Amino acid sequence: MAETYDILIIGGGPGGYVAAIRAAQLGLRTAVVEREHLGGICLNWGCIPTKALLRSAEIFHYAEHAKDYGLNIEKPGFDIGAVVKRSRGVSAQLNGGVGMLLKKNKVDVIWGEARINGAPKGGVVEVVVGDASKPVVEPQNPVPKTSLGHGSYKARNVIVATGARPRVLPGIEPDGDRIWTYFEAMKPKSMPKSLIVMGSGAIGIEFASFYRTMGAEVTVVELLPQILPVEDAEIAALARKQFEKQGMKILSDAKVAKVTKTGDGVEVTVEQGGASQVLKAERLISAVGVQGNTEGLGLEAAGVTIERGIIKVDPYGKTNVPGIYAIGDVAGAPMLAHKAEHEGTICVEKIKGLDAHPMIRTQIPGCTYCQPQVASVGLTEAKAKESGREVKIGRFKFIGNGKAIALGEPEGMVKTVFDAKTGELLGAHMVGAEVTELIQGFVIAMGLETTEEELMHAVFPHPTLSETMHESVLDAYGRVIHM
Ligand SMILES: Cc1cc2nc3c(=O)[nH]c(=O)nc-3n(C[C@H](O)[C@H](O)[C@H](O)COP(=O)(O)OP(=O)(O)OC[C@H]3O[C@@H](n4cnc5c(N)ncnc54)[C@H](O)[C@@H]3O)c2cc1C
């Protein structure tokens, strides 16, 4: 008789594979079912390949500005095929690494499309693994030796970690040719001369930044008044100013009303302030968010509650059905890889009966790897005020930081939001060079409930960009030094 797994995880993305490794560490017999690629969207079509593309763009940018650093680089250029090949290679390397990690931890990998077969019976969930609905996409998986095939599997606990896919607006369906999602934008066959990006969240802005830096005419159309809508308004405005300085066109409070494919591109009707205009470009990237992969999993028949396309879970990933859990993008916002990974760990530790800590969604950092970078954690100034608190705000601009000047990166700002009564750090918001690496300092501070006094007492190495964090805290308390 087939063994009953302690935990079977549907989906081998960052949520699923990290949960699997943690489960194996805790001595639980574990399997992962994956239909397409280990590492999920993150490693194959999201976090990692975009960062590889953006790194090429960054180096190209510096080469173009070599003179500013006293260097001579004659006419820098690029081969977009080689840029894409490098990005795909980085994904393939990490994708293979996940296979090795699962093998090392003795996690079974089952290839195929999984579905839960009805409600759990006698404390056991049955999962049927059928034909993959999609062909295996590149990068090809180096299938670990432990890999199993299609069939029926039993588990005491099932974790749904099936991720998300691009949201599609009716009438603006991606066609893989002129209307792109992130899949096509990640692998352009040639460099478009012009493109329109619909949506200015992290995904839209990262692609806008990549293509603009590589020389395309880029127009971003955002429905809301603010680009990067989840960020602090002041930080988003500073980022916007920089993008516009780089030649990016940004239309906010503007709606893409209609997209018509033409012989050589797209015509996009944009409505803004009661007027309408038609923009022409070679390509349109639809970046209007993602939606959870909840369909075809047998969740409804198993009795699992799904609300607006998201599986409803408690802070440990528990659904309303005992034995069925959900983590990562399919379990709701923020749809970020590190949130998925952390939820995976918490969920498994709870299943094991450990004293797991609940997920605190307000302490999850968010990063956008555009040029300049944007990073944040916690409440924006507006949200902190909305919550009825009296706040103290600190600001420090990169122009006052020696390292930023030495790097030739004087544009940027760190903003900190404190509770005026208690000194609690409510939020930190940054724009500028390397801020995606800096934000973790504030994440740890928030997690440890560090006081404003302790932050001011901390010694920051000189010269580093991190000193801008210290100065921002000092500024909130009227003690800023270099401004
Ligand atoms: C362009 C882009 C850039 C991004 N950049 C970042 C970033 O810089 N930082 C960040 O934190 N996040 C980023 N994200 C978001 C990040 O990719 C996701 O939050 C993360 O991948 C979610 O992990 P997950 O494990 O929940 O799901 P996924 O990574 O989507 O993995 C789910 C897996 O489940 C599999 N699956 C689905 N259904 C089934 C089934 N029925 N049977 C078997 N297998 C199934 C899928 O094939 C997939 O491999 C980015 C996303 C995109 C699109």
The ligand as an ORCA input file, in Angstrom:
! r2SCAN-3c Opt
* xyz 0 1
  C       7.752     39.771    -13.173
  C       7.681     39.449    -11.700
  C       8.641     39.935    -10.853
  C       8.574     39.640     -9.498
  N       9.546     40.121     -8.679
  C       9.502     39.832     -7.358
  C      10.517     40.291     -6.489
  O      11.466     40.952     -6.909
  N      10.428     39.969     -5.179
  C       9.387     39.238     -4.672
  O       9.353     38.973     -3.478
  N       8.404     38.790     -5.486
  C       8.444     39.062     -6.801
  N       7.461     38.574     -7.624
  C       6.369     37.781     -7.022
  C       6.823     36.341     -6.753
  O       7.236     35.756     -7.966
  C       5.690     35.559     -6.145
  O       5.204     36.235     -5.007
  C       6.141     34.171     -5.722
  O       6.599     33.432     -6.823
  C       4.998     33.425     -5.050
  O       5.429     32.166     -4.659
  P       4.400     30.951     -4.537
  O       5.198     29.803     -4.033
  O       3.210     31.373     -3.786
  O       3.892     30.684     -6.029
  P       4.616     30.463     -7.415
  O       5.990     30.956     -7.423
  O       3.690     31.001     -8.443
  O       4.685     28.905     -7.548
  C       3.532     28.125     -7.663
  C       3.894     26.825     -8.336
  O       2.762     25.966     -8.289
  C       2.685     25.240     -9.494
  N       1.300     24.783     -9.624
  C       0.199     25.564     -9.751
  N      -0.909     24.791     -9.787
  C      -0.479     23.507     -9.697
  C      -1.151     22.261     -9.681
  N      -2.486     22.161     -9.754
  N      -0.411     21.147     -9.586
  C       0.955     21.211     -9.508
  N       1.633     22.377     -9.513
  C       0.923     23.504     -9.601
  C       3.127     26.241    -10.530
  O       3.599     25.589    -11.697
  C       4.237     26.983     -9.805
  O       5.504     26.423    -10.051
  C       7.521     38.835     -8.988
  C       6.548     38.340     -9.859
  C       6.627     38.632    -11.198
  C       5.598     38.076    -12.107
*
